[in-house]
Amino acid sequence: MKRHQYGRTPTGPGEYREVTAELARPKEAATLIVVRAGPKPTLLMGKRAASHRFMPNKFVFPGGRLDLIDQRLQVPGDLSRPVMERLRKATRKTVNDRKLRGLALAAIRETFEETGLIVGRPASRTVTTTHPVWRDYLAHGAEPPLEHMDFIARAITPAYRTRRFDTRFFMIHDQFIYNDPEQISDASGELNELHWLTLNEARRLDLPAVTRWAIDLVEQRIQLSPAEQLKQTAPFVRFIKGQEISINL
């Protein structure tokens, strides 16, 4: 294991520190980094609402907590073998493959819910559900492109926060944007000021340190072919006795 410093703009040891915070178990969560190709690749980002207790007014990628429906939804396809193998590493015994697959689906669902962007491909068969967000997603004739989702990083919120998340960062390319990428909207109100931003434009915004770190990882990864990207390791950052520790998954 090694000490790690997030991104090009290092975080201070007390970023977002809550002095009275009691130890809370982190909740499983996922975020999705959608990359549009071009001379200057762009990423979809939005500003968290001021009312949020967790990182208010910060620009982030769409994402959120794992729901039970994400683990139960029966959609075709599966994550690629190298991605699933990375996801399995450094997990508790209670975290099974269904939950890991569900995290990738949660990233797609949250992206649709927060931005209106459909990350998908034409559906190969009919899937039904009573869950309102997934029902709306599936009504567009799309299905999640699980085989093409990359898992690029994992980070756990420090123990001095009352709201903590064990977040997996997924990445997908724009050939799997199913609807018009310009027709994005702050659908749920959780993310505002949605924009496609170049990496340098994103770095000039008010970002959490972990988001800056993720942008650096994206910049490195997109230098490779999509097939090679799926085979790369994913850094896992967490805090042990107040120190940032990183391992590669």
N, C-alpha and C positions, 0 to 999 in steps of 0.2 A: 504494500500500500504506500501511497505517497501523499504529501500535502498538495493541495490543489488551490489555484486561485482562479475564480470565475473571470473569463473573458479578458478583454483588453482594458476595461475599466474595472479595477479591482473593487470588491465590496469591502466595506469596513467590517470589523468583527461584530458590530451590533446593528447591522442593517435591519430595519423594521423590528427592532427589539421591543418587546413588551415586558417591562420590568416585573409586573405581577403575574406573568404567565405561569400556569401550572402545566406539568408535563402532560401532553396530549398525544394519543396514538395517531400517527399520520393516516389519512384516508387515501385509498387507492384512487388515482386520477390519471388522466391522459391529456396530452395536447397534440395538435396537428400543425405541422409546418408545411404549408402548401407553396411549392416553388414554381413560378412561371419562368420559362426559358426566355432567353434573349441576350443581346450584347451585355446588358446589365440585368441579371436575374432579379426577380422581385418576389417578395414574401407578403402574405396576407396577415395584417396585424390590425388590432383595434385597441381603443382606450377603455380600461375598466371604469365602470361607473363610480362616481364619487361616493355613492352610498355603500360600496363594498367595504367590508371590514378587512378583507385580505387584499393588499396591494391596490388601494384605491388610486384612480387617476394615472395608473401606469399603463404603458403600451405593452401588449402581450400578444401571443398567438392564441387562437381560439382553443378552448378545451375546458375540462371540468371533471367532476367526480364520476367514478364508475357506478352505473345503476345495475340493479339485478337483471333488468331486461336485456342489457348488453351481453350478459353471460348466457341468457336463455334463447336469444334470437337465433333461429335456424336459417341462416343464409348460406348460399353455396360458397365454396372456396375456403381456403385457409391461408394463414401466414406462411411465408417461405420457410424452409427448414433452418437456414442460418439465423433468421430473425427470431424464430421460436426458440432456438437454442440459446440465444443471447438473453431473451426474456426470462428463461427458466433460471438463469444464474442468480445467485445471492437472493433467493426468495424463500419465504417461510414455507414449511411443509403444507400449510393450509392453502397455499396459492397454487391452484391446479391449472392445467392448460386451458380449460374453459374460461377461467378468469383472465388469463393472459390474452387470449383471443378477444375476450370481452373488452379489454382495455383499448385495443385497436378500434373496435366498433364504437366504443365510447368517444374516441377522438373524432370519428366521422360524424356521429350523432351530434356532439356538442358544436362542431363546426357548422353543421346545417342549422342547428337551433339558434346559434348566436349570429350567424352571418347570412343565412339563406343559400350558401354555396353547397352544391351537391357534389361531393367527391364520390364518384361511382363510375359504372359502366352499364351498358344495356343489360337488363335482367335476363338471366337464362331460364328462370322459372318463377312462378308466383309464390310470394312469401306473404303471409298474413300475420297481423299482430293488432292488439287493441291499444298498444302504447301510442299516444297521440303524435309524438315527434317521429318515431320510426314509421308509423302509418303514413304520415305526410311525405316522408322521404321515399318510401316504397311506391307511393301513388304516382311518382314521376317516372316509373318504369326503370329504376336504377337498382343496382346492387353494389355492395362495397367491394372494391378491388383489393381484397386482402393480400393476395399473392405479391402485390407490388408495393405494399407499405413497408417502409424501412423504419427500424427502431434505432435511433441515433444517440440517445442519452437517457439517463435516469437521475433524478435528484430528490432528496428528502428535505423538507423544510426544517430549519434548525429547531431545537427543543424549546427555545425561548419565545416561540410563537404560540398563541392559543389556538390558531387554526393551522394545521399542518397537513401536508400532502406528500404522498409518495408518488411522484409524477413520472410517467414514461413519455418521452418525446418521440413522436412518430413524424416521418417525413414522406411526402408524396409529390409526384410531378404533375404538371398541368395537363398531360394527356388524359388524366383521369378526372378532370373537371367536367362534369356532365351537363351543366347549364352554363349560361353566359357569365363569365367571371366578372364582368363589369356590373352585373345586376346584384351586387351585394348590398345588404341593408342590416341595420342593427335590429334584427328580427326580435330578439328576446329582451333587448334593453340592457343586457349584461355587458356588451361591448359597444362602444360608440366610436365615431370617427374612423370607420373602417377604411383602410387604404391598402393598395398594392405598393410596396416600398422597396427600393433597392436596398442592398445591405448597408450601404453607407448612409442612406436617408434614415433607415431604421436606427442606426447607431447614434444619430443626433437627437433622438427622442428621449423622453424620460422613461427609462427601462429598468426593470429589476435586474440585478447583476446576473441572475441565472439566465435571463433572456439574452443578455449580451453574450454570455458563454455559448448559448445554443446557436446564435448567429455565427459565431466563429466556427463552430462545428459544421454548420451547413456550408459555409464558404469552403472549408477543406473538402467536404464530401462531394460537392458537385463538380469537383475537378475530375472525378472518376466517372466511368460509364455506369448507368443504372444497375447493371448486373453486378459490377464490382462494389458499388455502394452497399448493396444488401449483405455483402460478406464482411464488411468492416466491423471492428469492435465498437462498443458503445461505452463511454465513460459513465461511471456511477458515482455521484458525489453525495456524501452525507456528513454529518457532524458527529464526532465522537469526543466527548469531554471538551466540547467547545472548539475543537480543531476540525478544519475541513479536510476530509480524507477522500481520496479518489482511487477507484480500481477500474480496470477495463473489463467489460463483460464480453 
